[in-house]
């Protein structure tokens, strides 16, 4: 039976240590019992347990128990701590809780009380670990280096994002459909000081004028037929964070004037309400239309255009940065596992060259869909020209072998890199001459790669992945958290 969690137990009463140790081991935990303060501190540092249960008054002093509490909470990730003592007072309880104790049990306590307290503490620990992991994964997903591209055009985009992410300036993101405008908007938000506040996207072309007005600004009960309750608009929902107005060029003229007021006055008025509400929202907008032309035609307000176009970010079409296509393909394949074979997907050099030569009118989104289709249709987890969409495959030359390009997993794990050729091909370049890092870093990288493969094979189910890897769920979370440490 696999241990549910590592538990460090410290109490100067040997009988108490024996009793609690037996109870916890029956529950399936791996217990490290101690009645000696120094030994317990050494093991705490070495084992980094999920849970610490410690007496507050070791050797009739308060200092030792609080030292253990402070040390346990300083670990990365911190251990959850339950304090126990026979000399409980309100002051000591408050002091321990202020220093980060999860709970406080007074001796003598019932066995069921301890059992329940331990379960609650471990559930809390798992919830906190998952929350931290998800936040870090979210931020990692939208870090600048997760936006794929080595081309000059993309490097300029990265530099601009880095310079303006943590400002409150309004930004207009320009680019054809499928170039990644929302991904840039999310990168701006999640790398700013607003990252823990809401990010709310809305497509201005997806709703008719009356519904879009209600969605953006909210409405009062009775403002129109069907308004049976008061409703906050998206600007209020995004208060403190960021609102992303996609396809801003399709916004009706009436709403353009209302949006201009929000940008100027930092306040909104709900439909049917005369009382303005202050909002603290950063506005990011995007369009695939030439707004200057819309201004000349009189369909887009010139003053709004200049308010939105404080800092423009231009995204090039994929056909204008073909050197990025192999990197994008390898990125899309990187963590995909064929459910039929359990293998990581690979692609032939010929298929990669064909992808690099295509014009991609739908840009990165179309390329990603083509890779998704190829993964579903290919045999033995190897993508060939015949697996590509017909419009792409028909551009391929009829002759030539289809040798496999080094897999993304191998490239990541072994430190190989892709050298991008002028024709859009990719070749694995040896890195034997590059300086080596520490062995522990290499082993850690291999371990994390293996963990991610387990998660991929289980569809992201962490309990199944932990079982597959032969570790506890808490250990799995810790391994994932270490990736961000």
C-alpha positions, 0 to 999 in steps of 0.5 A: 500500500502506497503511503498517503502522506509523509507525517512528521510527529514530535512530542516529548511524551513517548507514550503519546508518540507511540499512540499517534504513530500507530493511528496514523500508520493504520490510516496509511501514512508514512510517519516519522516519530520523534521525541527529540527536538534536534533529530526532528528538525534534521528530518524535517529539513531532509524529508519535507513532509506534507504534514507536521504534528508537534507539541507546542511545549517540548521539554516544558518550553514553548520555544521548541514547538514554535521553532518547528512550526516556523521551520515547517512553514518556511519550506518550499512547499510549506508543510501543514502544521497541527499543534498539540499541547496540554497547556492550552490558552487563548493566547497560545492558540492565537500565537500559533495560528498567527505563525501559520498553524493549521489547527490546534488540539488540546490534550487529552484529545479524542482519537476521532478528533485527531483523525478528522483534523489530519484529514482536513489538514491534508485536504487543505494541503492538497487544495493549496498545492493544486491552487499554487500549481494551477496559478504557476501553470497558468502564468507559465502558459502565458510567459513570453517564452511560451509565445513561439517564434524565432523570426525577427517579427516575433522577436519585436513582438516579444520585446514590445510585450515585455516593455508594456505588460506591466503598464496600464496603457491601452493596447491595440493588437493588430493581425489577421484572424488566427495570428494569436491576438488573444494569446498576446492579450493573455500574455500581457495580462498574466505578466502584469501586476493585474495577473491575479485579477480577472481577465475577461475576453469578449468578441464584439462581433459575436453579439447583436448591439443590444445584447453587447451593450448589456454584456459590456455595461450591465443593466438594471431590473426592468430596463428592457423586456427580459431584464428580470434582475440587475446584472453587472456588466463585463467592465464591472466583472473585470474590475481590477483586471483586464478586459479584452475587446476582440474584433473591436472594429465591428462595434456599433457606433452607439457603443463606441461612444459609450466605450470612449466614455469608459476610457476617458472617465473610468466609469460605466453606466448600466442600461436603465441606470443614471448612476455611474460606477467607477471601474479600474480596468485595463483595456486591450483591444484587437482587430483584423480590420484596418481601422484607419480605413474604417475611420475614413469611411466614418464607421469608426470614431476617430477619437476612439481609435486614438484612445485605443491605439496608444500602443499598437502591437502588430502580429505578422501573418504566418506566411510572412514568418515561415521560419517559425513554422517548424518551431510551431509544429514541434511545439504542438507535438511536444506533449501529445501522446498517441492514445492508441500506442502510448508513443509521442508523435513524430513527423517526417522531414518531408511533411515538415517541409510541406507545412513550411511551404504552405501559405496558411490563410488561417495562420497559426490556428489553421496550422494547429488544426492541421496538426490535430487532424494529422495526429488523429489520422496518422499510423504508428504516431508518425505524421506523413504528408498523406496525413496532412489536409488535402489542400496542404498535401497536394502541394508536396512533390511526388518523390523523396523519402519520408525520414522521421525528424527527431521527436519533440520529447527527445529534443526537450529531454536531451538538449537537442535544438532545431536549426531552421533552414531557409526553406522551412525545414528543420534538422536536429543539430548536435549539442555535444559541444555545448557546456554541460549542466549539473547532473542533478538538473539533468535528472530533475528535467528527465523526471519532470518529462516523465511526470508530464508523460504520465499526466498526458497518458492519464488525460491530466488525471493526477490521481491516476498519474500518481498511481502510474508513477507509484507515488502519492498525489501530494508527492506528484503535486510537489514534483510539479511545483518544483518545476516552478521553484 
